[in-house]
């Protein structure tokens, strides 16, 4: 699996997590009011991962496949634009040890 997903040139990277197995929790800093929070996750290996974002209580699953890396992007990425998203917070990933994943967190 390659490096964490890239963001568009108009978006700012606030945190990156390289290839990881199993779960983890990562902090991200606050942003400007009106900015969306972007969570891009790439995974490889058989299994499903669950991503949750605090303090905005948003989450999403990602089904991962053997043999190829898949990136979850929704339309462009998983972009969260709800009240409070400009605050600092954490992204948590629950994943089986059979799955490798990486993540980029951004603002845009």
Biopython code that builds the backbone (N, CA, C, O; Angstrom):
import numpy as np
from Bio.PDB.StructureBuilder import StructureBuilder

atoms = [
    (1, "UNK", "N", (0.858, -1.177, 0.000)),
    (1, "UNK", "CA", (0.000, 0.000, 0.000)),
    (1, "UNK", "C", (0.895, 1.229, 0.000)),
    (1, "UNK", "O", (1.965, 1.238, 0.609)),
    (2, "UNK", "N", (0.453, 2.232, -0.672)),
    (2, "UNK", "CA", (1.244, 3.458, -0.805)),
    (2, "UNK", "C", (1.010, 4.403, 0.367)),
    (2, "UNK", "O", (0.401, 4.041, 1.374)),
    (3, "UNK", "N", (1.512, 5.621, 0.208)),
    (3, "UNK", "CA", (1.381, 6.664, 1.220)),
    (3, "UNK", "C", (-0.079, 7.007, 1.482)),
    (3, "UNK", "O", (-0.964, 6.557, 0.753)),
    (4, "UNK", "N", (-0.340, 7.813, 2.535)),
    (4, "UNK", "CA", (-1.708, 8.268, 2.796)),
    (4, "UNK", "C", (-2.285, 8.990, 1.589)),
    (4, "UNK", "O", (-1.535, 9.519, 0.768)),
    (5, "UNK", "N", (-3.609, 9.018, 1.470)),
    (5, "UNK", "CA", (-4.251, 9.691, 0.341)),
    (5, "UNK", "C", (-3.859, 11.162, 0.250)),
    (5, "UNK", "O", (-3.588, 11.813, 1.259)),
    (6, "UNK", "N", (-3.836, 11.667, -0.971)),
    (6, "UNK", "CA", (-3.540, 13.079, -1.219)),
    (6, "UNK", "C", (-4.846, 13.872, -1.224)),
    (6, "UNK", "O", (-5.907, 13.334, -1.538)),
    (7, "UNK", "N", (-4.760, 15.145, -0.875)),
    (7, "UNK", "CA", (-5.898, 16.046, -0.952)),
    (7, "UNK", "C", (-5.747, 16.940, -2.180)),
    (7, "UNK", "O", (-4.673, 17.006, -2.777)),
    (8, "UNK", "N", (-6.815, 17.618, -2.549)),
    (8, "UNK", "CA", (-6.770, 18.585, -3.645)),
    (8, "UNK", "C", (-5.884, 19.768, -3.248)),
    (8, "UNK", "O", (-5.664, 20.012, -2.062)),
    (9, "UNK", "N", (-5.384, 20.491, -4.232)),
    (9, "UNK", "CA", (-4.518, 21.642, -3.981)),
    (9, "UNK", "C", (-5.200, 22.736, -3.166)),
    (9, "UNK", "O", (-4.533, 23.505, -2.473)),
    (10, "UNK", "N", (-6.525, 22.808, -3.248)),
    (10, "UNK", "CA", (-7.256, 23.859, -2.529)),
    (10, "UNK", "C", (-7.514, 23.494, -1.066)),
    (10, "UNK", "O", (-8.073, 24.296, -0.319)),
    (11, "UNK", "N", (-7.111, 22.292, -0.653)),
    (11, "UNK", "CA", (-7.359, 21.821, 0.706)),
    (11, "UNK", "C", (-6.047, 21.778, 1.490)),
    (11, "UNK", "O", (-4.973, 21.597, 0.916)),
    (12, "UNK", "N", (-6.152, 21.945, 2.802)),
    (12, "UNK", "CA", (-4.982, 21.979, 3.671)),
    (12, "UNK", "C", (-4.903, 20.708, 4.497)),
    (12, "UNK", "O", (-5.872, 20.336, 5.159)),
    (13, "UNK", "N", (-3.766, 20.044, 4.464)),
    (13, "UNK", "CA", (-3.539, 18.851, 5.292)),
    (13, "UNK", "C", (-3.297, 19.295, 6.725)),
    (13, "UNK", "O", (-2.464, 20.166, 6.978)),
    (14, "UNK", "N", (-4.032, 18.689, 7.676)),
    (14, "UNK", "CA", (-3.813, 18.999, 9.091)),
    (14, "UNK", "C", (-3.228, 17.818, 9.851)),
    (14, "UNK", "O", (-2.676, 17.997, 10.937)),
    (15, "UNK", "N", (-3.338, 16.616, 9.299)),
    (15, "UNK", "CA", (-2.747, 15.432, 9.933)),
    (15, "UNK", "C", (-2.665, 14.303, 8.910)),
    (15, "UNK", "O", (-3.482, 14.210, 7.994)),
    (16, "UNK", "N", (-1.674, 13.459, 9.087)),
    (16, "UNK", "CA", (-1.513, 12.270, 8.239)),
    (16, "UNK", "C", (-1.121, 11.111, 9.133)),
    (16, "UNK", "O", (-0.398, 11.277, 10.115)),
    (17, "UNK", "N", (-1.610, 9.942, 8.778)),
    (17, "UNK", "CA", (-1.217, 8.711, 9.460)),
    (17, "UNK", "C", (-0.770, 7.740, 8.387)),
    (17, "UNK", "O", (-1.541, 7.386, 7.496)),
    (18, "UNK", "N", (0.483, 7.309, 8.476)),
    (18, "UNK", "CA", (1.022, 6.342, 7.522)),
    (18, "UNK", "C", (0.411, 4.972, 7.721)),
    (18, "UNK", "O", (-0.486, 4.793, 8.545)),
    (19, "UNK", "N", (0.896, 4.016, 6.968)),
    (19, "UNK", "CA", (0.347, 2.655, 7.002)),
    (19, "UNK", "C", (0.297, 2.116, 8.426)),
    (19, "UNK", "O", (1.294, 2.138, 9.149)),
    (20, "UNK", "N", (-0.875, 1.635, 8.814)),
    (20, "UNK", "CA", (-1.151, 1.183, 10.177)),
    (20, "UNK", "C", (-1.969, -0.100, 10.118)),
    (20, "UNK", "O", (-2.785, -0.275, 9.213)),
    (21, "UNK", "N", (-1.757, -0.990, 11.069)),
    (21, "UNK", "CA", (-2.600, -2.184, 11.243)),
    (21, "UNK", "C", (-3.330, -2.048, 12.564)),
    (21, "UNK", "O", (-2.794, -1.497, 13.525)),
    (22, "UNK", "N", (-4.561, -2.554, 12.611)),
    (22, "UNK", "CA", (-5.353, -2.444, 13.824)),
    (22, "UNK", "C", (-5.912, -1.043, 13.980)),
    (22, "UNK", "O", (-5.954, -0.273, 13.020)),
    (23, "UNK", "N", (-6.335, -0.716, 15.175)),
    (23, "UNK", "CA", (-6.997, 0.559, 15.409)),
    (23, "UNK", "C", (-6.061, 1.637, 15.886)),
    (23, "UNK", "O", (-4.875, 1.407, 16.119)),
    (24, "UNK", "N", (-6.622, 2.822, 16.026)),
    (24, "UNK", "CA", (-5.861, 3.940, 16.550)),
    (24, "UNK", "C", (-6.728, 5.178, 16.641)),
    (24, "UNK", "O", (-7.778, 5.263, 16.005)),
    (25, "UNK", "N", (-6.284, 6.136, 17.434)),
    (25, "UNK", "CA", (-6.969, 7.417, 17.586)),
    (25, "UNK", "C", (-5.952, 8.517, 17.373)),
    (25, "UNK", "O", (-4.845, 8.472, 17.909)),
    (26, "UNK", "N", (-6.345, 9.524, 16.570)),
    (26, "UNK", "CA", (-5.431, 10.585, 16.171)),
    (26, "UNK", "C", (-6.096, 11.937, 16.350)),
    (26, "UNK", "O", (-7.279, 12.101, 16.051)),
    (27, "UNK", "N", (-5.336, 12.901, 16.836)),
    (27, "UNK", "CA", (-5.861, 14.250, 17.053)),
    (27, "UNK", "C", (-5.667, 15.103, 15.807)),
    (27, "UNK", "O", (-4.741, 14.884, 15.025)),
    (28, "UNK", "N", (-6.553, 16.075, 15.634)),
    (28, "UNK", "CA", (-6.381, 17.080, 14.600)),
    (28, "UNK", "C", (-6.712, 18.440, 15.208)),
    (28, "UNK", "O", (-7.523, 18.539, 16.128)),
    (29, "UNK", "N", (-6.078, 19.477, 14.687)),
    (29, "UNK", "CA", (-6.249, 20.823, 15.206)),
    (29, "UNK", "C", (-7.501, 21.492, 14.682)),
    (29, "UNK", "O", (-8.149, 20.997, 13.760)),
    (30, "UNK", "N", (-7.832, 22.617, 15.279)),
    (30, "UNK", "CA", (-8.993, 23.391, 14.881)),
    (30, "UNK", "C", (-8.791, 24.075, 13.539)),
    (30, "UNK", "O", (-7.665, 24.239, 13.070)),
    (31, "UNK", "N", (-9.889, 24.466, 12.940)),
    (31, "UNK", "CA", (-9.854, 25.137, 11.653)),
    (31, "UNK", "C", (-10.622, 26.438, 11.709)),
    (31, "UNK", "O", (-11.059, 26.867, 12.777)),
    (32, "UNK", "N", (-10.785, 27.063, 10.563)),
    (32, "UNK", "CA", (-11.536, 28.301, 10.456)),
    (32, "UNK", "C", (-13.033, 27.999, 10.390)),
    (32, "UNK", "O", (-13.443, 26.979, 9.835)),
    (33, "UNK", "N", (-13.832, 28.876, 10.948)),
    (33, "UNK", "CA", (-15.284, 28.721, 10.853)),
    (33, "UNK", "C", (-15.668, 28.711, 9.371)),
    (33, "UNK", "O", (-15.219, 29.563, 8.604)),
    (34, "UNK", "N", (-16.485, 27.760, 8.981)),
    (34, "UNK", "CA", (-16.903, 27.629, 7.591)),
    (34, "UNK", "C", (-16.109, 26.593, 6.807)),
    (34, "UNK", "O", (-16.538, 26.171, 5.733)),
    (35, "UNK", "N", (-14.942, 26.173, 7.333)),
    (35, "UNK", "CA", (-14.173, 25.126, 6.669)),
    (35, "UNK", "C", (-14.796, 23.766, 6.950)),
    (35, "UNK", "O", (-15.266, 23.498, 8.056)),
    (36, "UNK", "N", (-14.792, 22.924, 5.946)),
    (36, "UNK", "CA", (-15.224, 21.536, 6.137)),
    (36, "UNK", "C", (-14.033, 20.725, 6.635)),
    (36, "UNK", "O", (-12.881, 21.111, 6.437)),
    (37, "UNK", "N", (-14.316, 19.610, 7.277)),
    (37, "UNK", "CA", (-13.300, 18.655, 7.703)),
    (37, "UNK", "C", (-13.285, 17.524, 6.681)),
    (37, "UNK", "O", (-14.340, 17.001, 6.322)),
    (38, "UNK", "N", (-12.118, 17.148, 6.217)),
    (38, "UNK", "CA", (-11.980, 16.118, 5.186)),
    (38, "UNK", "C", (-11.234, 14.935, 5.777)),
    (38, "UNK", "O", (-10.158, 15.092, 6.354)),
    (39, "UNK", "N", (-11.810, 13.753, 5.629)),
    (39, "UNK", "CA", (-11.185, 12.518, 6.103)),
    (39, "UNK", "C", (-11.043, 11.593, 4.898)),
    (39, "UNK", "O", (-12.045, 11.131, 4.351)),
    (40, "UNK", "N", (-9.819, 11.322, 4.482)),
    (40, "UNK", "CA", (-9.573, 10.397, 3.373)),
    (40, "UNK", "C", (-8.840, 9.184, 3.936)),
    (40, "UNK", "O", (-7.801, 9.323, 4.583)),
    (41, "UNK", "N", (-9.385, 7.997, 3.688)),
    (41, "UNK", "CA", (-8.817, 6.763, 4.222)),
    (41, "UNK", "C", (-8.569, 5.802, 3.075)),
    (41, "UNK", "O", (-9.420, 5.636, 2.201)),
    (42, "UNK", "N", (-7.404, 5.170, 3.078)),
    (42, "UNK", "CA", (-7.071, 4.128, 2.109)),
    (42, "UNK", "C", (-6.845, 2.846, 2.902)),
    (42, "UNK", "O", (-6.192, 2.875, 3.945)),
    (43, "UNK", "N", (-7.374, 1.727, 2.425)),
    (43, "UNK", "CA", (-7.173, 0.473, 3.146)),
    (43, "UNK", "C", (-6.929, -0.680, 2.186)),
    (43, "UNK", "O", (-7.287, -0.624, 1.009)),
    (44, "UNK", "N", (-6.307, -1.734, 2.723)),
    (44, "UNK", "CA", (-6.021, -2.937, 1.953)),
    (44, "UNK", "C", (-6.032, -4.121, 2.899)),
    (44, "UNK", "O", (-5.534, -4.033, 4.022)),
    (45, "UNK", "N", (-6.602, -5.230, 2.445)),
    (45, "UNK", "CA", (-6.729, -6.436, 3.255)),
    (45, "UNK", "C", (-8.194, -6.739, 3.474)),
    (45, "UNK", "O", (-9.034, -5.840, 3.437)),
    (46, "UNK", "N", (-8.496, -7.988, 3.699)),
    (46, "UNK", "CA", (-9.895, -8.389, 3.857)),
    (46, "UNK", "C", (-10.416, -7.964, 5.219)),
    (46, "UNK", "O", (-9.856, -8.315, 6.257)),
    (47, "UNK", "N", (-11.502, -7.201, 5.191)),
    (47, "UNK", "CA", (-12.129, -6.769, 6.431)),
    (47, "UNK", "C", (-12.790, -5.421, 6.284)),
    (47, "UNK", "O", (-12.759, -4.800, 5.222)),
    (48, "UNK", "N", (-13.381, -4.987, 7.360)),
    (48, "UNK", "CA", (-14.116, -3.728, 7.386)),
    (48, "UNK", "C", (-13.525, -2.864, 8.487)),
    (48, "UNK", "O", (-13.216, -3.356, 9.573)),
    (49, "UNK", "N", (-13.368, -1.572, 8.206)),
    (49, "UNK", "CA", (-12.940, -0.651, 9.247)),
    (49, "UNK", "C", (-14.058, 0.342, 9.526)),
    (49, "UNK", "O", (-14.882, 0.636, 8.660)),
    (50, "UNK", "N", (-14.068, 0.845, 10.738)),
    (50, "UNK", "CA", (-15.046, 1.852, 11.166)),
    (50, "UNK", "C", (-14.277, 3.099, 11.573)),
    (50, "UNK", "O", (-13.348, 3.029, 12.377)),
    (51, "UNK", "N", (-14.662, 4.224, 11.024)),
    (51, "UNK", "CA", (-14.020, 5.498, 11.326)),
    (51, "UNK", "C", (-15.025, 6.373, 12.058)),
    (51, "UNK", "O", (-16.167, 6.501, 11.617)),
    (52, "UNK", "N", (-14.617, 6.982, 13.177)),
    (52, "UNK", "CA", (-15.507, 7.896, 13.896)),
    (52, "UNK", "C", (-14.762, 9.189, 14.203)),
    (52, "UNK", "O", (-13.567, 9.186, 14.495)),
    (53, "UNK", "N", (-15.504, 10.300, 14.129)),
    (53, "UNK", "CA", (-14.932, 11.635, 14.308)),
    (53, "UNK", "C", (-15.615, 12.297, 15.499)),
    (53, "UNK", "O", (-16.841, 12.388, 15.548)),
    (54, "UNK", "N", (-14.821, 12.755, 16.449)),
    (54, "UNK", "CA", (-15.312, 13.489, 17.613)),
    (54, "UNK", "C", (-14.756, 14.893, 17.546)),
    (54, "UNK", "O", (-13.635, 15.038, 17.059)),
    (55, "UNK", "N", (-15.404, 15.902, 17.972)),
    (55, "UNK", "CA", (-16.613, 15.920, 18.778)),
    (55, "UNK", "C", (-17.905, 15.982, 17.968)),
    (55, "UNK", "O", (-18.975, 16.159, 18.551)),
    (56, "UNK", "N", (-17.842, 15.841, 16.644)),
    (56, "UNK", "CA", (-19.048, 16.031, 15.844)),
    (56, "UNK", "C", (-19.881, 14.761, 15.697)),
    (56, "UNK", "O", (-20.945, 14.793, 15.079)),
    (57, "UNK", "N", (-19.414, 13.639, 16.258)),
    (57, "UNK", "CA", (-20.169, 12.374, 16.253)),
    (57, "UNK", "C", (-20.600, 11.948, 14.855)),
    (57, "UNK", "O", (-21.769, 11.650, 14.607)),
    (58, "UNK", "N", (-19.625, 11.926, 13.949)),
    (58, "UNK", "CA", (-19.833, 11.459, 12.583)),
    (58, "UNK", "C", (-18.976, 10.216, 12.401)),
    (58, "UNK", "O", (-17.873, 10.130, 12.940)),
    (59, "UNK", "N", (-19.484, 9.259, 11.643)),
    (59, "UNK", "CA", (-18.710, 8.058, 11.382)),
    (59, "UNK", "C", (-19.078, 7.443, 10.057)),
    (59, "UNK", "O", (-20.108, 7.769, 9.468)),
    (60, "UNK", "N", (-18.214, 6.535, 9.585)),
    (60, "UNK", "CA", (-18.491, 5.819, 8.351)),
    (60, "UNK", "C", (-17.699, 4.516, 8.338)),
    (60, "UNK", "O", (-16.620, 4.433, 8.925)),
    (61, "UNK", "N", (-18.240, 3.495, 7.665)),
    (61, "UNK", "CA", (-17.517, 2.237, 7.493)),
    (61, "UNK", "C", (-16.777, 2.235, 6.157)),
    (61, "UNK", "O", (-17.102, 3.007, 5.255)),
    (62, "UNK", "N", (-15.792, 1.371, 6.043)),
    (62, "UNK", "CA", (-15.103, 1.160, 4.775)),
    (62, "UNK", "C", (-14.792, -0.320, 4.641)),
    (62, "UNK", "O", (-14.090, -0.890, 5.476)),
    (63, "UNK", "N", (-15.307, -0.939, 3.600)),
    (63, "UNK", "CA", (-15.034, -2.343, 3.308)),
    (63, "UNK", "C", (-13.716, -2.404, 2.543)),
    (63, "UNK", "O", (-13.567, -1.759, 1.505)),
    (64, "UNK", "N", (-12.774, -3.167, 3.045)),
    (64, "UNK", "CA", (-11.456, -3.264, 2.433)),
    (64, "UNK", "C", (-11.333, -4.598, 1.711)),
    (64, "UNK", "O", (-11.960, -5.583, 2.102)),
    (65, "UNK", "N", (-10.527, -4.627, 0.660)),
    (65, "UNK", "CA", (-10.395, -5.825, -0.165)),
    (65, "UNK", "C", (-8.963, -6.327, -0.156)),
    (65, "UNK", "O", (-8.019, -5.549, -0.010)),
    (66, "UNK", "N", (-8.812, -7.628, -0.311)),
    (66, "UNK", "CA", (-7.496, -8.236, -0.471)),
    (66, "UNK", "C", (-6.909, -7.850, -1.808)),
    (66, "UNK", "O", (-7.630, -7.774, -2.803)),
    (67, "UNK", "N", (-5.636, -7.610, -1.849)),
    (67, "UNK", "CA", (-4.937, -7.464, -3.105)),
    (67, "UNK", "C", (-4.942, -6.089, -3.738)),
    (67, "UNK", "O", (-4.150, -5.848, -4.649)),
    (68, "UNK", "N", (-5.785, -5.187, -3.309)),
    (68, "UNK", "CA", (-5.765, -3.846, -3.884)),
    (68, "UNK", "C", (-6.146, -2.843, -2.803)),
    (68, "UNK", "O", (-6.938, -3.132, -1.905)),
    (69, "UNK", "N", (-5.571, -1.681, -2.914)),
    (69, "UNK", "CA", (-5.889, -0.616, -1.958)),
    (69, "UNK", "C", (-7.116, 0.123, -2.462)),
    (69, "UNK", "O", (-7.196, 0.465, -3.642)),
    (70, "UNK", "N", (-8.068, 0.370, -1.581)),
    (70, "UNK", "CA", (-9.225, 1.168, -1.962)),
    (70, "UNK", "C", (-9.225, 2.425, -1.109)),
    (70, "UNK", "O", (-8.849, 2.393, 0.063)),
    (71, "UNK", "N", (-9.643, 3.512, -1.695)),
    (71, "UNK", "CA", (-9.711, 4.784, -0.980)),
    (71, "UNK", "C", (-11.158, 5.191, -0.891)),
    (71, "UNK", "O", (-11.879, 5.182, -1.889)),
    (72, "UNK", "N", (-11.584, 5.548, 0.303)),
    (72, "UNK", "CA", (-12.944, 6.031, 0.459)),
    (72, "UNK", "C", (-12.940, 7.531, 0.245)),
    (72, "UNK", "O", (-12.151, 8.260, 0.848)),
    (73, "UNK", "N", (-13.829, 7.978, -0.616)),
    (73, "UNK", "CA", (-13.830, 9.398, -0.897)),
    (73, "UNK", "C", (-15.226, 9.972, -0.959)),
    (73, "UNK", "O", (-15.367, 11.165, -1.227)),
    (74, "UNK", "N", (-16.273, 9.189, -0.725)),
    (74, "UNK", "CA", (-17.605, 9.734, -0.913)),
    (74, "UNK", "C", (-17.659, 10.294, -2.313)),
    (74, "UNK", "O", (-17.435, 9.563, -3.277)),
    (75, "UNK", "N", (-17.950, 11.572, -2.449)),
    (75, "UNK", "CA", (-17.923, 12.207, -3.762)),
    (75, "UNK", "C", (-16.494, 12.593, -4.106)),
    (75, "UNK", "O", (-15.978, 12.217, -5.158)),
    (76, "UNK", "N", (-15.862, 13.335, -3.227)),
    (76, "UNK", "CA", (-14.461, 13.689, -3.426)),
    (76, "UNK", "C", (-13.622, 13.067, -2.320)),
    (76, "UNK", "O", (-12.570, 12.482, -2.579)),
    (77, "UNK", "N", (-14.087, 13.195, -1.110)),
    (77, "UNK", "CA", (-13.519, 12.603, 0.103)),
    (77, "UNK", "C", (-14.690, 12.489, 1.064)),
    (77, "UNK", "O", (-15.807, 12.886, 0.732)),
    (78, "UNK", "N", (-14.444, 11.948, 2.254)),
    (78, "UNK", "CA", (-15.471, 12.039, 3.284)),
    (78, "UNK", "C", (-15.350, 13.440, 3.852)),
    (78, "UNK", "O", (-14.453, 13.725, 4.646)),
    (79, "UNK", "N", (-16.244, 14.297, 3.446)),
    (79, "UNK", "CA", (-16.200, 15.697, 3.833)),
    (79, "UNK", "C", (-17.331, 15.967, 4.810)),
    (79, "UNK", "O", (-18.499, 15.720, 4.511)),
    (80, "UNK", "N", (-16.972, 16.477, 5.979)),
    (80, "UNK", "CA", (-17.926, 16.733, 7.046)),
    (80, "UNK", "C", (-18.115, 18.238, 7.158)),
    (80, "UNK", "O", (-17.152, 18.980, 7.349)),
    (81, "UNK", "N", (-19.346, 18.679, 7.039)),
    (81, "UNK", "CA", (-19.632, 20.102, 7.108)),
    (81, "UNK", "C", (-20.853, 20.304, 8.010)),
    (81, "UNK", "O", (-21.939, 20.647, 7.541)),
    (82, "UNK", "N", (-20.651, 20.085, 9.311)),
    (82, "UNK", "CA", (-21.721, 20.229, 10.295)),
    (82, "UNK", "C", (-21.247, 21.190, 11.381)),
    (82, "UNK", "O", (-20.057, 21.491, 11.475)),
    (83, "UNK", "N", (-22.164, 21.660, 12.184)),
    (83, "UNK", "CA", (-21.822, 22.585, 13.262)),
    (83, "UNK", "C", (-20.751, 21.978, 14.164)),
    (83, "UNK", "O", (-20.852, 20.820, 14.571)),
    (84, "UNK", "N", (-19.741, 22.760, 14.468)),
    (84, "UNK", "CA", (-18.688, 22.333, 15.376)),
    (84, "UNK", "C", (-17.497, 21.687, 14.696)),
    (84, "UNK", "O", (-16.509, 21.371, 15.359)),
    (85, "UNK", "N", (-17.564, 21.484, 13.384)),
    (85, "UNK", "CA", (-16.489, 20.785, 12.697)),
    (85, "UNK", "C", (-15.193, 21.600, 12.674)),
    (85, "UNK", "O", (-14.121, 21.049, 12.421)),
    (86, "UNK", "N", (-15.284, 22.911, 12.937)),
    (86, "UNK", "CA", (-14.075, 23.734, 12.948)),
    (86, "UNK", "C", (-13.257, 23.533, 14.229)),
    (86, "UNK", "O", (-12.112, 23.979, 14.302)),
    (87, "UNK", "N", (-13.825, 22.874, 15.227)),
    (87, "UNK", "CA", (-13.119, 22.634, 16.491)),
    (87, "UNK", "C", (-12.090, 21.526, 16.321)),
    (87, "UNK", "O", (-12.173, 20.713, 15.400)),
    (88, "UNK", "N", (-11.119, 21.510, 17.226)),
    (88, "UNK", "CA", (-10.169, 20.410, 17.234)),
    (88, "UNK", "C", (-10.891, 19.146, 17.663)),
    (88, "UNK", "O", (-11.952, 19.216, 18.283)),
    (89, "UNK", "N", (-10.328, 17.993, 17.339)),
    (89, "UNK", "CA", (-10.981, 16.746, 17.702)),
    (89, "UNK", "C", (-10.103, 15.546, 17.466)),
    (89, "UNK", "O", (-8.879, 15.652, 17.382)),
    (90, "UNK", "N", (-10.753, 14.389, 17.360)),
    (90, "UNK", "CA", (-10.040, 13.136, 17.128)),
    (90, "UNK", "C", (-10.759, 12.316, 16.067)),
    (90, "UNK", "O", (-11.974, 12.403, 15.892)),
    (91, "UNK", "N", (-9.971, 11.524, 15.374)),
    (91, "UNK", "CA", (-10.494, 10.515, 14.459)),
    (91, "UNK", "C", (-10.037, 9.175, 15.004)),
    (91, "UNK", "O", (-8.850, 8.971, 15.259)),
    (92, "UNK", "N", (-10.985, 8.260, 15.184)),
    (92, "UNK", "CA", (-10.671, 6.919, 15.672)),
    (92, "UNK", "C", (-10.982, 5.905, 14.594)),
    (92, "UNK", "O", (-11.982, 6.016, 13.885)),
    (93, "UNK", "N", (-10.108, 4.906, 14.478)),
    (93, "UNK", "CA", (-10.295, 3.830, 13.517)),
    (93, "UNK", "C", (-10.308, 2.512, 14.274)),
    (93, "UNK", "O", (-9.408, 2.223, 15.062)),
    (94, "UNK", "N", (-11.346, 1.716, 14.022)),
    (94, "UNK", "CA", (-11.406, 0.340, 14.510)),
    (94, "UNK", "C", (-11.177, -0.547, 13.304)),
    (94, "UNK", "O", (-11.908, -0.461, 12.318)),
    (95, "UNK", "N", (-10.157, -1.405, 13.376)),
    (95, "UNK", "CA", (-9.824, -2.246, 12.229)),
    (95, "UNK", "C", (-9.227, -3.560, 12.713)),
    (95, "UNK", "O", (-8.512, -3.590, 13.715)),
    (96, "UNK", "N", (-9.521, -4.654, 11.997)),
    (96, "UNK", "CA", (-8.877, -5.921, 12.343)),
    (96, "UNK", "C", (-7.397, -5.871, 11.964)),
    (96, "UNK", "O", (-7.005, -5.061, 11.125)),
    (97, "UNK", "N", (-6.583, -6.714, 12.563)),
    (97, "UNK", "CA", (-5.143, -6.710, 12.285)),
    (97, "UNK", "C", (-4.835, -7.152, 10.853)),
    (97, "UNK", "O", (-3.717, -6.959, 10.377)),
    (98, "UNK", "N", (-5.809, -7.739, 10.168)),
    (98, "UNK", "CA", (-5.612, -8.176, 8.785)),
    (98, "UNK", "C", (-5.671, -7.025, 7.788)),
    (98, "UNK", "O", (-5.336, -7.204, 6.617)),
    (99, "UNK", "N", (-6.092, -5.850, 8.237)),
    (99, "UNK", "CA", (-6.274, -4.698, 7.347)),
    (99, "UNK", "C", (-5.180, -3.664, 7.602)),
    (99, "UNK", "O", (-4.906, -3.305, 8.747)),
    (100, "UNK", "N", (-4.556, -3.188, 6.514)),
    (100, "UNK", "CA", (-3.617, -2.074, 6.576)),
    (100, "UNK", "C", (-4.353, -0.838, 6.075)),
    (100, "UNK", "O", (-5.106, -0.914, 5.104)),
    (101, "UNK", "N", (-4.143, 0.288, 6.725)),
    (101, "UNK", "CA", (-4.828, 1.509, 6.321)),
    (101, "UNK", "C", (-3.925, 2.716, 6.559)),
    (101, "UNK", "O", (-2.974, 2.666, 7.339)),
    (102, "UNK", "N", (-4.253, 3.794, 5.864)),
    (102, "UNK", "CA", (-3.587, 5.078, 6.075)),
    (102, "UNK", "C", (-4.644, 6.172, 5.939)),
    (102, "UNK", "O", (-5.710, 5.944, 5.367)),
    (103, "UNK", "N", (-4.346, 7.348, 6.462)),
    (103, "UNK", "CA", (-5.358, 8.397, 6.521)),
    (103, "UNK", "C", (-4.738, 9.775, 6.340)),
    (103, "UNK", "O", (-3.616, 10.031, 6.776)),
    (104, "UNK", "N", (-5.486, 10.654, 5.690)),
    (104, "UNK", "CA", (-5.151, 12.062, 5.618)),
    (104, "UNK", "C", (-6.359, 12.855, 6.116)),
    (104, "UNK", "O", (-7.490, 12.615, 5.694)),
    (105, "UNK", "N", (-6.103, 13.801, 7.015)),
    (105, "UNK", "CA", (-7.148, 14.665, 7.540)),
    (105, "UNK", "C", (-6.847, 16.076, 7.040)),
    (105, "UNK", "O", (-5.712, 16.544, 7.119)),
    (106, "UNK", "N", (-7.867, 16.738, 6.530)),
    (106, "UNK", "CA", (-7.636, 18.066, 5.996)),
    (106, "UNK", "C", (-8.767, 19.026, 6.266)),
    (106, "UNK", "O", (-9.794, 18.663, 6.840)),
    (107, "UNK", "N", (-8.562, 20.261, 5.842)),
    (107, "UNK", "CA", (-9.573, 21.314, 5.943)),
    (107, "UNK", "C", (-9.740, 21.919, 4.553)),
    (107, "UNK", "O", (-8.775, 22.040, 3.799)),
    (108, "UNK", "N", (-10.964, 22.294, 4.224)),
    (108, "UNK", "CA", (-11.172, 22.892, 2.912)),
    (108, "UNK", "C", (-12.486, 23.624, 2.831)),
    (108, "UNK", "O", (-12.815, 24.188, 1.787)),
]
sb = StructureBuilder()
sb.init_structure("model")
sb.init_model(0)
sb.init_chain("A")
sb.init_seg("    ")
for serial, (resi, resn, name, xyz) in enumerate(atoms, 1):
    if name == "N":
        sb.init_residue(resn, " ", resi, " ")
    sb.init_atom(name, np.array(xyz, "f"), 0.0, 1.0, " ", f" {name:<3s}", serial, name[0])
structure = sb.get_structure()
